């Protein structure tokens, strides 16, 4: 263990980070889940079972990526996640 080691980023403020997650889960995640559920309902009627299962996996993977991206954008907007600029060495 190096006693002079400093982590590159400071941990986010706990309450701000918790509030950011709460807003993200309450608004973005719920909206995305409801939309995904509706799309899957329509696809179940239109596609054969094997193709429907493949589309569900693809849609849920895309939903996961979109959820991560929206959380990062929200966290940057609220200031709970930021990258500090380093001075040129």
PDB file of N, CA, C and O in Angstrom:
ATOM      1  N   UNK A   1       0.850  -1.180   0.000  1.00  0.00           N
ATOM      2  CA  UNK A   1       0.000   0.000   0.000  1.00  0.00           C
ATOM      3  C   UNK A   1       0.892   1.238   0.000  1.00  0.00           C
ATOM      4  O   UNK A   1       1.821   1.364   0.798  1.00  0.00           O
ATOM      5  N   UNK A   2       0.586   2.124  -0.901  1.00  0.00           N
ATOM      6  CA  UNK A   2       1.313   3.385  -1.023  1.00  0.00           C
ATOM      7  C   UNK A   2       0.567   4.461  -0.223  1.00  0.00           C
ATOM      8  O   UNK A   2      -0.529   4.863  -0.612  1.00  0.00           O
ATOM      9  N   UNK A   3       1.149   4.935   0.896  1.00  0.00           N
ATOM     10  CA  UNK A   3       0.440   5.922   1.716  1.00  0.00           C
ATOM     11  C   UNK A   3       0.258   7.266   1.005  1.00  0.00           C
ATOM     12  O   UNK A   3      -0.584   8.060   1.425  1.00  0.00           O
ATOM     13  N   UNK A   4       1.012   7.542  -0.046  1.00  0.00           N
ATOM     14  CA  UNK A   4       0.873   8.820  -0.735  1.00  0.00           C
ATOM     15  C   UNK A   4      -0.135   8.759  -1.892  1.00  0.00           C
ATOM     16  O   UNK A   4      -0.347   9.749  -2.591  1.00  0.00           O
ATOM     17  N   UNK A   5      -0.757   7.573  -2.085  1.00  0.00           N
ATOM     18  CA  UNK A   5      -1.698   7.421  -3.191  1.00  0.00           C
ATOM     19  C   UNK A   5      -2.959   8.237  -2.947  1.00  0.00           C
ATOM     20  O   UNK A   5      -3.530   8.210  -1.857  1.00  0.00           O
ATOM     21  N   UNK A   6      -3.386   8.965  -3.980  1.00  0.00           N
ATOM     22  CA  UNK A   6      -4.662   9.675  -3.943  1.00  0.00           C
ATOM     23  C   UNK A   6      -5.503   9.186  -5.109  1.00  0.00           C
ATOM     24  O   UNK A   6      -5.016   9.137  -6.238  1.00  0.00           O
ATOM     25  N   UNK A   7      -6.772   8.820  -4.859  1.00  0.00           N
ATOM     26  CA  UNK A   7      -7.617   8.365  -5.957  1.00  0.00           C
ATOM     27  C   UNK A   7      -7.829   9.500  -6.958  1.00  0.00           C
ATOM     28  O   UNK A   7      -7.850  10.668  -6.571  1.00  0.00           O
ATOM     29  N   UNK A   8      -7.985   9.168  -8.239  1.00  0.00           N
ATOM     30  CA  UNK A   8      -8.114  10.207  -9.257  1.00  0.00           C
ATOM     31  C   UNK A   8      -9.381  11.055  -9.121  1.00  0.00           C
ATOM     32  O   UNK A   8      -9.373  12.230  -9.487  1.00  0.00           O
ATOM     33  N   UNK A   9     -10.457  10.484  -8.607  1.00  0.00           N
ATOM     34  CA  UNK A   9     -11.710  11.217  -8.423  1.00  0.00           C
ATOM     35  C   UNK A   9     -12.175  11.088  -6.979  1.00  0.00           C
ATOM     36  O   UNK A   9     -12.021  10.037  -6.358  1.00  0.00           O
ATOM     37  N   UNK A  10     -12.737  12.152  -6.461  1.00  0.00           N
ATOM     38  CA  UNK A  10     -13.304  12.104  -5.109  1.00  0.00           C
ATOM     39  C   UNK A  10     -14.660  11.417  -5.169  1.00  0.00           C
ATOM     40  O   UNK A  10     -15.343  11.478  -6.191  1.00  0.00           O
ATOM     41  N   UNK A  11     -15.058  10.759  -4.071  1.00  0.00           N
ATOM     42  CA  UNK A  11     -16.390  10.136  -4.076  1.00  0.00           C
ATOM     43  C   UNK A  11     -17.473  11.216  -4.149  1.00  0.00           C
ATOM     44  O   UNK A  11     -17.286  12.313  -3.624  1.00  0.00           O
ATOM     45  N   UNK A  12     -18.603  10.913  -4.797  1.00  0.00           N
ATOM     46  CA  UNK A  12     -19.669  11.909  -4.916  1.00  0.00           C
ATOM     47  C   UNK A  12     -20.339  12.165  -3.570  1.00  0.00           C
ATOM     48  O   UNK A  12     -20.291  11.314  -2.682  1.00  0.00           O
ATOM     49  N   UNK A  13     -20.962  13.330  -3.413  1.00  0.00           N
ATOM     50  CA  UNK A  13     -21.718  13.598  -2.189  1.00  0.00           C
ATOM     51  C   UNK A  13     -22.859  12.576  -2.059  1.00  0.00           C
ATOM     52  O   UNK A  13     -23.619  12.356  -3.002  1.00  0.00           O
ATOM     53  N   UNK A  14     -22.963  11.968  -0.896  1.00  0.00           N
ATOM     54  CA  UNK A  14     -23.894  10.856  -0.704  1.00  0.00           C
ATOM     55  C   UNK A  14     -25.347  11.243  -0.953  1.00  0.00           C
ATOM     56  O   UNK A  14     -26.049  10.551  -1.690  1.00  0.00           O
ATOM     57  N   UNK A  15     -25.807  12.329  -0.355  1.00  0.00           N
ATOM     58  CA  UNK A  15     -27.214  12.693  -0.511  1.00  0.00           C
ATOM     59  C   UNK A  15     -27.537  13.125  -1.944  1.00  0.00           C
ATOM     60  O   UNK A  15     -28.598  12.783  -2.467  1.00  0.00           O
ATOM     61  N   UNK A  16     -26.651  13.857  -2.566  1.00  0.00           N
ATOM     62  CA  UNK A  16     -26.874  14.268  -3.956  1.00  0.00           C
ATOM     63  C   UNK A  16     -26.881  13.061  -4.877  1.00  0.00           C
ATOM     64  O   UNK A  16     -27.709  12.979  -5.784  1.00  0.00           O
ATOM     65  N   UNK A  17     -25.977  12.135  -4.658  1.00  0.00           N
ATOM     66  CA  UNK A  17     -25.924  10.924  -5.471  1.00  0.00           C
ATOM     67  C   UNK A  17     -27.187  10.081  -5.272  1.00  0.00           C
ATOM     68  O   UNK A  17     -27.731   9.539  -6.234  1.00  0.00           O
ATOM     69  N   UNK A  18     -27.647   9.972  -4.037  1.00  0.00           N
ATOM     70  CA  UNK A  18     -28.869   9.210  -3.747  1.00  0.00           C
ATOM     71  C   UNK A  18     -30.080   9.869  -4.394  1.00  0.00           C
ATOM     72  O   UNK A  18     -30.941   9.180  -4.942  1.00  0.00           O
ATOM     73  N   UNK A  19     -30.154  11.189  -4.337  1.00  0.00           N
ATOM     74  CA  UNK A  19     -31.271  11.904  -4.954  1.00  0.00           C
ATOM     75  C   UNK A  19     -31.236  11.756  -6.474  1.00  0.00           C
ATOM     76  O   UNK A  19     -32.279  11.620  -7.113  1.00  0.00           O
ATOM     77  N   UNK A  20     -30.042  11.782  -7.045  1.00  0.00           N
ATOM     78  CA  UNK A  20     -29.904  11.608  -8.498  1.00  0.00           C
ATOM     79  C   UNK A  20     -30.383  10.225  -8.913  1.00  0.00           C
ATOM     80  O   UNK A  20     -31.101  10.083  -9.903  1.00  0.00           O
ATOM     81  N   UNK A  21     -29.984   9.198  -8.152  1.00  0.00           N
ATOM     82  CA  UNK A  21     -30.447   7.838  -8.450  1.00  0.00           C
ATOM     83  C   UNK A  21     -31.963   7.740  -8.301  1.00  0.00           C
ATOM     84  O   UNK A  21     -32.621   7.090  -9.113  1.00  0.00           O
ATOM     85  N   UNK A  22     -32.520   8.374  -7.279  1.00  0.00           N
ATOM     86  CA  UNK A  22     -33.964   8.308  -7.050  1.00  0.00           C
ATOM     87  C   UNK A  22     -34.727   8.935  -8.212  1.00  0.00           C
ATOM     88  O   UNK A  22     -35.719   8.376  -8.679  1.00  0.00           O
ATOM     89  N   UNK A  23     -34.271  10.085  -8.676  1.00  0.00           N
ATOM     90  CA  UNK A  23     -34.925  10.736  -9.813  1.00  0.00           C
ATOM     91  C   UNK A  23     -34.791   9.871 -11.066  1.00  0.00           C
ATOM     92  O   UNK A  23     -35.753   9.689 -11.812  1.00  0.00           O
ATOM     93  N   UNK A  24     -33.595   9.343 -11.283  1.00  0.00           N
ATOM     94  CA  UNK A  24     -33.375   8.503 -12.465  1.00  0.00           C
ATOM     95  C   UNK A  24     -34.268   7.272 -12.436  1.00  0.00           C
ATOM     96  O   UNK A  24     -34.899   6.942 -13.440  1.00  0.00           O
ATOM     97  N   UNK A  25     -34.327   6.595 -11.306  1.00  0.00           N
ATOM     98  CA  UNK A  25     -35.132   5.386 -11.216  1.00  0.00           C
ATOM     99  C   UNK A  25     -36.622   5.697 -11.298  1.00  0.00           C
ATOM    100  O   UNK A  25     -37.382   4.934 -11.895  1.00  0.00           O
ATOM    101  N   UNK A  26     -37.043   6.805 -10.708  1.00  0.00           N
ATOM    102  CA  UNK A  26     -38.462   7.144 -10.692  1.00  0.00           C
ATOM    103  C   UNK A  26     -38.981   7.646 -12.026  1.00  0.00           C
ATOM    104  O   UNK A  26     -40.136   7.399 -12.369  1.00  0.00           O
ATOM    105  N   UNK A  27     -38.159   8.339 -12.775  1.00  0.00           N
ATOM    106  CA  UNK A  27     -38.624   8.940 -14.025  1.00  0.00           C
ATOM    107  C   UNK A  27     -38.115   8.149 -15.228  1.00  0.00           C
ATOM    108  O   UNK A  27     -38.903   7.534 -15.946  1.00  0.00           O
ATOM    109  N   UNK A  28     -36.821   8.165 -15.445  1.00  0.00           N
ATOM    110  CA  UNK A  28     -36.252   7.565 -16.650  1.00  0.00           C
ATOM    111  C   UNK A  28     -36.468   6.053 -16.696  1.00  0.00           C
ATOM    112  O   UNK A  28     -36.936   5.526 -17.705  1.00  0.00           O
ATOM    113  N   UNK A  29     -36.135   5.366 -15.632  1.00  0.00           N
ATOM    114  CA  UNK A  29     -36.232   3.908 -15.647  1.00  0.00           C
ATOM    115  C   UNK A  29     -37.672   3.445 -15.788  1.00  0.00           C
ATOM    116  O   UNK A  29     -37.958   2.503 -16.526  1.00  0.00           O
ATOM    117  N   UNK A  30     -38.573   4.105 -15.083  1.00  0.00           N
ATOM    118  CA  UNK A  30     -39.982   3.715 -15.170  1.00  0.00           C
ATOM    119  C   UNK A  30     -40.528   3.971 -16.571  1.00  0.00           C
ATOM    120  O   UNK A  30     -41.231   3.126 -17.125  1.00  0.00           O
ATOM    121  N   UNK A  31     -40.214   5.113 -17.140  1.00  0.00           N
ATOM    122  CA  UNK A  31     -40.681   5.436 -18.489  1.00  0.00           C
ATOM    123  C   UNK A  31     -40.117   4.445 -19.511  1.00  0.00           C
ATOM    124  O   UNK A  31     -40.845   3.962 -20.379  1.00  0.00           O
ATOM    125  N   UNK A  32     -38.822   4.144 -19.404  1.00  0.00           N
ATOM    126  CA  UNK A  32     -38.208   3.188 -20.328  1.00  0.00           C
ATOM    127  C   UNK A  32     -38.810   1.803 -20.166  1.00  0.00           C
ATOM    128  O   UNK A  32     -39.056   1.121 -21.161  1.00  0.00           O
ATOM    129  N   UNK A  33     -39.053   1.375 -18.932  1.00  0.00           N
ATOM    130  CA  UNK A  33     -39.605   0.042 -18.704  1.00  0.00           C
ATOM    131  C   UNK A  33     -41.019  -0.063 -19.274  1.00  0.00           C
ATOM    132  O   UNK A  33     -41.354  -1.050 -19.928  1.00  0.00           O
ATOM    133  N   UNK A  34     -41.841   0.944 -19.029  1.00  0.00           N
ATOM    134  CA  UNK A  34     -43.216   0.904 -19.532  1.00  0.00           C
ATOM    135  C   UNK A  34     -43.235   0.897 -21.062  1.00  0.00           C
ATOM    136  O   UNK A  34     -44.025   0.178 -21.674  1.00  0.00           O
ATOM    137  N   UNK A  35     -42.366   1.698 -21.673  1.00  0.00           N
ATOM    138  CA  UNK A  35     -42.272   1.723 -23.132  1.00  0.00           C
ATOM    139  C   UNK A  35     -41.813   0.366 -23.654  1.00  0.00           C
ATOM    140  O   UNK A  35     -42.384  -0.161 -24.608  1.00  0.00           O
ATOM    141  N   UNK A  36     -40.787  -0.194 -23.032  1.00  0.00           N
ATOM    142  CA  UNK A  36     -40.272  -1.499 -23.436  1.00  0.00           C
ATOM    143  C   UNK A  36     -41.345  -2.575 -23.308  1.00  0.00           C
ATOM    144  O   UNK A  36     -41.471  -3.433 -24.182  1.00  0.00           O
ATOM    145  N   UNK A  37     -42.104  -2.536 -22.246  1.00  0.00           N
ATOM    146  CA  UNK A  37     -43.167  -3.512 -22.037  1.00  0.00           C
ATOM    147  C   UNK A  37     -44.223  -3.398 -23.132  1.00  0.00           C
ATOM    148  O   UNK A  37     -44.715  -4.413 -23.625  1.00  0.00           O
ATOM    149  N   UNK A  38     -44.574  -2.176 -23.514  1.00  0.00           N
ATOM    150  CA  UNK A  38     -45.549  -1.988 -24.584  1.00  0.00           C
ATOM    151  C   UNK A  38     -45.033  -2.480 -25.922  1.00  0.00           C
ATOM    152  O   UNK A  38     -45.770  -3.112 -26.678  1.00  0.00           O
ATOM    153  N   UNK A  39     -43.757  -2.194 -26.228  1.00  0.00           N
ATOM    154  CA  UNK A  39     -43.164  -2.655 -27.488  1.00  0.00           C
ATOM    155  C   UNK A  39     -43.113  -4.186 -27.510  1.00  0.00           C
ATOM    156  O   UNK A  39     -43.418  -4.801 -28.532  1.00  0.00           O
ATOM    157  N   UNK A  40     -42.735  -4.796 -26.399  1.00  0.00           N
ATOM    158  CA  UNK A  40     -42.687  -6.258 -26.340  1.00  0.00           C
ATOM    159  C   UNK A  40     -44.080  -6.863 -26.506  1.00  0.00           C
ATOM    160  O   UNK A  40     -44.229  -7.918 -27.123  1.00  0.00           O
ATOM    161  N   UNK A  41     -45.086  -6.210 -25.965  1.00  0.00           N
ATOM    162  CA  UNK A  41     -46.462  -6.690 -26.111  1.00  0.00           C
ATOM    163  C   UNK A  41     -46.864  -6.714 -27.586  1.00  0.00           C
ATOM    164  O   UNK A  41     -47.480  -7.672 -28.053  1.00  0.00           O
ATOM    165  N   UNK A  42     -46.513  -5.655 -28.312  1.00  0.00           N
ATOM    166  CA  UNK A  42     -46.834  -5.592 -29.737  1.00  0.00           C
ATOM    167  C   UNK A  42     -46.018  -6.599 -30.550  1.00  0.00           C
ATOM    168  O   UNK A  42     -46.534  -7.227 -31.474  1.00  0.00           O
ATOM    169  N   UNK A  43     -44.739  -6.744 -30.195  1.00  0.00           N
ATOM    170  CA  UNK A  43     -43.890  -7.695 -30.919  1.00  0.00           C
ATOM    171  C   UNK A  43     -44.333  -9.137 -30.697  1.00  0.00           C
ATOM    172  O   UNK A  43     -44.193  -9.971 -31.592  1.00  0.00           O
ATOM    173  N   UNK A  44     -44.860  -9.436 -29.525  1.00  0.00           N
ATOM    174  CA  UNK A  44     -45.303 -10.804 -29.228  1.00  0.00           C
ATOM    175  C   UNK A  44     -46.420 -11.230 -30.164  1.00  0.00           C
ATOM    176  O   UNK A  44     -46.540 -12.407 -30.504  1.00  0.00           O
ATOM    177  N   UNK A  45     -47.237 -10.271 -30.580  1.00  0.00           N
ATOM    178  CA  UNK A  45     -48.333 -10.588 -31.485  1.00  0.00           C
ATOM    179  C   UNK A  45     -47.866 -10.688 -32.943  1.00  0.00           C
ATOM    180  O   UNK A  45     -48.471 -11.399 -33.746  1.00  0.00           O
ATOM    181  N   UNK A  46     -46.785  -9.971 -33.276  1.00  0.00           N
ATOM    182  CA  UNK A  46     -46.382  -9.858 -34.670  1.00  0.00           C
ATOM    183  C   UNK A  46     -45.288 -10.834 -35.092  1.00  0.00           C
ATOM    184  O   UNK A  46     -45.163 -11.138 -36.278  1.00  0.00           O
ATOM    185  N   UNK A  47     -44.499 -11.328 -34.153  1.00  0.00           N
ATOM    186  CA  UNK A  47     -43.342 -12.150 -34.506  1.00  0.00           C
ATOM    187  C   UNK A  47     -43.520 -13.601 -34.077  1.00  0.00           C
ATOM    188  O   UNK A  47     -44.248 -13.890 -33.128  1.00  0.00           O
ATOM    189  N   UNK A  48     -42.857 -14.505 -34.778  1.00  0.00           N
ATOM    190  CA  UNK A  48     -42.835 -15.897 -34.307  1.00  0.00           C
ATOM    191  C   UNK A  48     -42.055 -15.978 -32.978  1.00  0.00           C
ATOM    192  O   UNK A  48     -41.213 -15.124 -32.699  1.00  0.00           O
ATOM    193  N   UNK A  49     -42.339 -17.007 -32.164  1.00  0.00           N
ATOM    194  CA  UNK A  49     -41.733 -17.083 -30.822  1.00  0.00           C
ATOM    195  C   UNK A  49     -40.207 -16.969 -30.783  1.00  0.00           C
ATOM    196  O   UNK A  49     -39.673 -16.266 -29.925  1.00  0.00           O
ATOM    197  N   UNK A  50     -39.500 -17.638 -31.680  1.00  0.00           N
ATOM    198  CA  UNK A  50     -38.032 -17.592 -31.643  1.00  0.00           C
ATOM    199  C   UNK A  50     -37.521 -16.188 -31.939  1.00  0.00           C
ATOM    200  O   UNK A  50     -36.616 -15.703 -31.261  1.00  0.00           O
ATOM    201  N   UNK A  51     -38.084 -15.543 -32.932  1.00  0.00           N
ATOM    202  CA  UNK A  51     -37.672 -14.191 -33.281  1.00  0.00           C
ATOM    203  C   UNK A  51     -38.075 -13.199 -32.187  1.00  0.00           C
ATOM    204  O   UNK A  51     -37.360 -12.234 -31.919  1.00  0.00           O
ATOM    205  N   UNK A  52     -39.214 -13.443 -31.566  1.00  0.00           N
ATOM    206  CA  UNK A  52     -39.645 -12.587 -30.458  1.00  0.00           C
ATOM    207  C   UNK A  52     -38.647 -12.651 -29.303  1.00  0.00           C
ATOM    208  O   UNK A  52     -38.304 -11.620 -28.723  1.00  0.00           O
ATOM    209  N   UNK A  53     -38.185 -13.837 -28.969  1.00  0.00           N
ATOM    210  CA  UNK A  53     -37.226 -13.988 -27.875  1.00  0.00           C
ATOM    211  C   UNK A  53     -35.913 -13.273 -28.174  1.00  0.00           C
ATOM    212  O   UNK A  53     -35.327 -12.646 -27.291  1.00  0.00           O
ATOM    213  N   UNK A  54     -35.454 -13.368 -29.417  1.00  0.00           N
ATOM    214  CA  UNK A  54     -34.232 -12.672 -29.814  1.00  0.00           C
ATOM    215  C   UNK A  54     -34.431 -11.160 -29.722  1.00  0.00           C
ATOM    216  O   UNK A  54     -33.546 -10.437 -29.264  1.00  0.00           O
ATOM    217  N   UNK A  55     -35.593 -10.693 -30.158  1.00  0.00           N
ATOM    218  CA  UNK A  55     -35.858  -9.246 -30.106  1.00  0.00           C
ATOM    219  C   UNK A  55     -35.949  -8.757 -28.664  1.00  0.00           C
ATOM    220  O   UNK A  55     -35.535  -7.635 -28.371  1.00  0.00           O
ATOM    221  N   UNK A  56     -36.478  -9.569 -27.766  1.00  0.00           N
ATOM    222  CA  UNK A  56     -36.564  -9.181 -26.355  1.00  0.00           C
ATOM    223  C   UNK A  56     -35.162  -9.006 -25.774  1.00  0.00           C
ATOM    224  O   UNK A  56     -34.899  -8.034 -25.066  1.00  0.00           O
ATOM    225  N   UNK A  57     -34.268  -9.940 -26.069  1.00  0.00           N
ATOM    226  CA  UNK A  57     -32.895  -9.837 -25.574  1.00  0.00           C
ATOM    227  C   UNK A  57     -32.232  -8.576 -26.118  1.00  0.00           C
ATOM    228  O   UNK A  57     -31.579  -7.848 -25.370  1.00  0.00           O
ATOM    229  N   UNK A  58     -32.394  -8.314 -27.407  1.00  0.00           N
ATOM    230  CA  UNK A  58     -31.783  -7.128 -28.020  1.00  0.00           C
ATOM    231  C   UNK A  58     -32.358  -5.850 -27.422  1.00  0.00           C
ATOM    232  O   UNK A  58     -31.611  -4.931 -27.087  1.00  0.00           O
ATOM    233  N   UNK A  59     -33.680  -5.787 -27.286  1.00  0.00           N
ATOM    234  CA  UNK A  59     -34.308  -4.585 -26.722  1.00  0.00           C
ATOM    235  C   UNK A  59     -33.865  -4.334 -25.284  1.00  0.00           C
ATOM    236  O   UNK A  59     -33.609  -3.194 -24.897  1.00  0.00           O
ATOM    237  N   UNK A  60     -33.776  -5.387 -24.507  1.00  0.00           N
ATOM    238  CA  UNK A  60     -33.387  -5.206 -23.103  1.00  0.00           C
ATOM    239  C   UNK A  60     -31.912  -4.820 -22.971  1.00  0.00           C
ATOM    240  O   UNK A  60     -31.550  -4.078 -22.058  1.00  0.00           O
ATOM    241  N   UNK A  61     -31.066  -5.311 -23.862  1.00  0.00           N
ATOM    242  CA  UNK A  61     -29.663  -4.881 -23.854  1.00  0.00           C
ATOM    243  C   UNK A  61     -29.564  -3.405 -24.216  1.00  0.00           C
ATOM    244  O   UNK A  61     -28.834  -2.655 -23.568  1.00  0.00           O
ATOM    245  N   UNK A  62     -30.294  -2.982 -25.249  1.00  0.00           N
ATOM    246  CA  UNK A  62     -30.308  -1.572 -25.624  1.00  0.00           C
ATOM    247  C   UNK A  62     -30.874  -0.705 -24.498  1.00  0.00           C
ATOM    248  O   UNK A  62     -30.385   0.398 -24.255  1.00  0.00           O
ATOM    249  N   UNK A  63     -31.900  -1.203 -23.818  1.00  0.00           N
ATOM    250  CA  UNK A  63     -32.481  -0.477 -22.694  1.00  0.00           C
ATOM    251  C   UNK A  63     -31.448  -0.295 -21.582  1.00  0.00           C
ATOM    252  O   UNK A  63     -31.383   0.765 -20.959  1.00  0.00           O
ATOM    253  N   UNK A  64     -30.657  -1.312 -21.338  1.00  0.00           N
ATOM    254  CA  UNK A  64     -29.623  -1.242 -20.312  1.00  0.00           C
ATOM    255  C   UNK A  64     -28.573  -0.184 -20.654  1.00  0.00           C
ATOM    256  O   UNK A  64     -28.166   0.600 -19.797  1.00  0.00           O
ATOM    257  N   UNK A  65     -28.142  -0.173 -21.912  1.00  0.00           N
ATOM    258  CA  UNK A  65     -27.153   0.813 -22.357  1.00  0.00           C
ATOM    259  C   UNK A  65     -27.745   2.224 -22.267  1.00  0.00           C
ATOM    260  O   UNK A  65     -27.095   3.145 -21.773  1.00  0.00           O
ATOM    261  N   UNK A  66     -28.969   2.382 -22.742  1.00  0.00           N
ATOM    262  CA  UNK A  66     -29.624   3.689 -22.693  1.00  0.00           C
ATOM    263  C   UNK A  66     -29.794   4.165 -21.257  1.00  0.00           C
ATOM    264  O   UNK A  66     -29.622   5.351 -20.972  1.00  0.00           O
ATOM    265  N   UNK A  67     -30.128   3.256 -20.355  1.00  0.00           N
ATOM    266  CA  UNK A  67     -30.268   3.621 -18.943  1.00  0.00           C
ATOM    267  C   UNK A  67     -28.963   4.106 -18.340  1.00  0.00           C
ATOM    268  O   UNK A  67     -28.948   5.077 -17.584  1.00  0.00           O
ATOM    269  N   UNK A  68     -27.872   3.438 -18.668  1.00  0.00           N
ATOM    270  CA  UNK A  68     -26.563   3.877 -18.176  1.00  0.00           C
ATOM    271  C   UNK A  68     -26.187   5.240 -18.709  1.00  0.00           C
ATOM    272  O   UNK A  68     -25.665   6.083 -17.980  1.00  0.00           O
ATOM    273  N   UNK A  69     -26.457   5.451 -19.993  1.00  0.00           N
ATOM    274  CA  UNK A  69     -26.127   6.745 -20.599  1.00  0.00           C
ATOM    275  C   UNK A  69     -26.968   7.873 -19.998  1.00  0.00           C
ATOM    276  O   UNK A  69     -26.454   8.962 -19.743  1.00  0.00           O
ATOM    277  N   UNK A  70     -28.256   7.614 -19.772  1.00  0.00           N
ATOM    278  CA  UNK A  70     -29.101   8.666 -19.209  1.00  0.00           C
ATOM    279  C   UNK A  70     -28.717   8.964 -17.762  1.00  0.00           C
ATOM    280  O   UNK A  70     -28.805  10.112 -17.325  1.00  0.00           O
ATOM    281  N   UNK A  71     -28.292   7.941 -17.012  1.00  0.00           N
ATOM    282  CA  UNK A  71     -27.866   8.223 -15.644  1.00  0.00           C
ATOM    283  C   UNK A  71     -26.614   9.084 -15.630  1.00  0.00           C
ATOM    284  O   UNK A  71     -26.513  10.019 -14.835  1.00  0.00           O
ATOM    285  N   UNK A  72     -25.661   8.780 -16.499  1.00  0.00           N
ATOM    286  CA  UNK A  72     -24.429   9.573 -16.550  1.00  0.00           C
ATOM    287  C   UNK A  72     -24.736  11.016 -16.924  1.00  0.00           C
ATOM    288  O   UNK A  72     -24.176  11.944 -16.340  1.00  0.00           O
ATOM    289  N   UNK A  73     -25.631  11.208 -17.903  1.00  0.00           N
ATOM    290  CA  UNK A  73     -26.008  12.579 -18.285  1.00  0.00           C
ATOM    291  C   UNK A  73     -26.671  13.308 -17.123  1.00  0.00           C
ATOM    292  O   UNK A  73     -26.365  14.472 -16.866  1.00  0.00           O
ATOM    293  N   UNK A  74     -27.579  12.632 -16.419  1.00  0.00           N
ATOM    294  CA  UNK A  74     -28.256  13.251 -15.275  1.00  0.00           C
ATOM    295  C   UNK A  74     -27.270  13.537 -14.149  1.00  0.00           C
ATOM    296  O   UNK A  74     -27.341  14.587 -13.510  1.00  0.00           O
ATOM    297  N   UNK A  75     -26.355  12.611 -13.905  1.00  0.00           N
ATOM    298  CA  UNK A  75     -25.373  12.805 -12.833  1.00  0.00           C
ATOM    299  C   UNK A  75     -24.449  13.980 -13.138  1.00  0.00           C
ATOM    300  O   UNK A  75     -24.065  14.719 -12.231  1.00  0.00           O
ATOM    301  N   UNK A  76     -24.093  14.153 -14.398  1.00  0.00           N
ATOM    302  CA  UNK A  76     -23.263  15.304 -14.764  1.00  0.00           C
ATOM    303  C   UNK A  76     -24.049  16.599 -14.631  1.00  0.00           C
ATOM    304  O   UNK A  76     -23.500  17.618 -14.212  1.00  0.00           O
ATOM    305  N   UNK A  77     -25.345  16.566 -14.988  1.00  0.00           N
ATOM    306  CA  UNK A  77     -26.173  17.770 -14.865  1.00  0.00           C
ATOM    307  C   UNK A  77     -26.355  18.191 -13.413  1.00  0.00           C
ATOM    308  O   UNK A  77     -26.349  19.384 -13.111  1.00  0.00           O
ATOM    309  N   UNK A  78     -26.519  17.227 -12.509  1.00  0.00           N
ATOM    310  CA  UNK A  78     -26.719  17.555 -11.093  1.00  0.00           C
ATOM    311  C   UNK A  78     -25.415  17.819 -10.364  1.00  0.00           C
ATOM    312  O   UNK A  78     -25.421  18.380  -9.268  1.00  0.00           O
ATOM    313  N   UNK A  79     -24.299  17.423 -10.958  1.00  0.00           N
ATOM    314  CA  UNK A  79     -23.007  17.619 -10.315  1.00  0.00           C
ATOM    315  C   UNK A  79     -22.602  16.481  -9.398  1.00  0.00           C
ATOM    316  O   UNK A  79     -21.581  16.573  -8.717  1.00  0.00           O
ATOM    317  N   UNK A  80     -23.390  15.400  -9.367  1.00  0.00           N
ATOM    318  CA  UNK A  80     -23.007  14.274  -8.509  1.00  0.00           C
ATOM    319  C   UNK A  80     -21.901  13.437  -9.141  1.00  0.00           C
ATOM    320  O   UNK A  80     -21.302  12.587  -8.483  1.00  0.00           O
ATOM    321  N   UNK A  81     -21.637  13.679 -10.402  1.00  0.00           N
ATOM    322  CA  UNK A  81     -20.527  12.997 -11.064  1.00  0.00           C
ATOM    323  C   UNK A  81     -19.791  14.029 -11.909  1.00  0.00           C
ATOM    324  O   UNK A  81     -20.376  14.672 -12.780  1.00  0.00           O
ATOM    325  N   UNK A  82     -18.523  14.172 -11.641  1.00  0.00           N
ATOM    326  CA  UNK A  82     -17.736  15.092 -12.453  1.00  0.00           C
ATOM    327  C   UNK A  82     -16.302  14.629 -12.482  1.00  0.00           C
ATOM    328  O   UNK A  82     -15.827  13.960 -11.565  1.00  0.00           O
ATOM    329  N   UNK A  83     -15.628  14.990 -13.536  1.00  0.00           N
ATOM    330  CA  UNK A  83     -14.216  14.665 -13.693  1.00  0.00           C
ATOM    331  C   UNK A  83     -13.447  15.949 -13.471  1.00  0.00           C
ATOM    332  O   UNK A  83     -13.689  16.959 -14.132  1.00  0.00           O
ATOM    333  N   UNK A  84     -12.522  15.898 -12.539  1.00  0.00           N
ATOM    334  CA  UNK A  84     -11.740  17.097 -12.247  1.00  0.00           C
ATOM    335  C   UNK A  84     -10.613  17.226 -13.248  1.00  0.00           C
ATOM    336  O   UNK A  84      -9.960  16.245 -13.603  1.00  0.00           O
ATOM    337  N   UNK A  85     -10.394  18.446 -13.696  1.00  0.00           N
ATOM    338  CA  UNK A  85      -9.329  18.711 -14.651  1.00  0.00           C
ATOM    339  C   UNK A  85      -7.980  18.647 -13.934  1.00  0.00           C
ATOM    340  O   UNK A  85      -7.808  19.209 -12.853  1.00  0.00           O
ATOM    341  N   UNK A  86      -7.027  17.949 -14.559  1.00  0.00           N
ATOM    342  CA  UNK A  86      -5.680  17.883 -13.987  1.00  0.00           C
ATOM    343  C   UNK A  86      -4.818  18.944 -14.637  1.00  0.00           C
ATOM    344  O   UNK A  86      -4.947  19.225 -15.828  1.00  0.00           O
ATOM    345  N   UNK A  87      -3.953  19.520 -13.857  1.00  0.00           N
ATOM    346  CA  UNK A  87      -3.017  20.499 -14.406  1.00  0.00           C
ATOM    347  C   UNK A  87      -1.956  19.757 -15.222  1.00  0.00           C
ATOM    348  O   UNK A  87      -1.568  18.643 -14.871  1.00  0.00           O
ATOM    349  N   UNK A  88      -1.493  20.367 -16.296  1.00  0.00           N
ATOM    350  CA  UNK A  88      -0.448  19.730 -17.104  1.00  0.00           C
ATOM    351  C   UNK A  88       0.823  19.583 -16.293  1.00  0.00           C
ATOM    352  O   UNK A  88       1.283  20.520 -15.642  1.00  0.00           O
ATOM    353  N   UNK A  89       1.369  18.405 -16.347  1.00  0.00           N
ATOM    354  CA  UNK A  89       2.565  18.123 -15.541  1.00  0.00           C
ATOM    355  C   UNK A  89       3.801  18.314 -16.363  1.00  0.00           C
ATOM    356  O   UNK A  89       4.910  18.125 -15.863  1.00  0.00           O
TER     357      UNK A  89
END
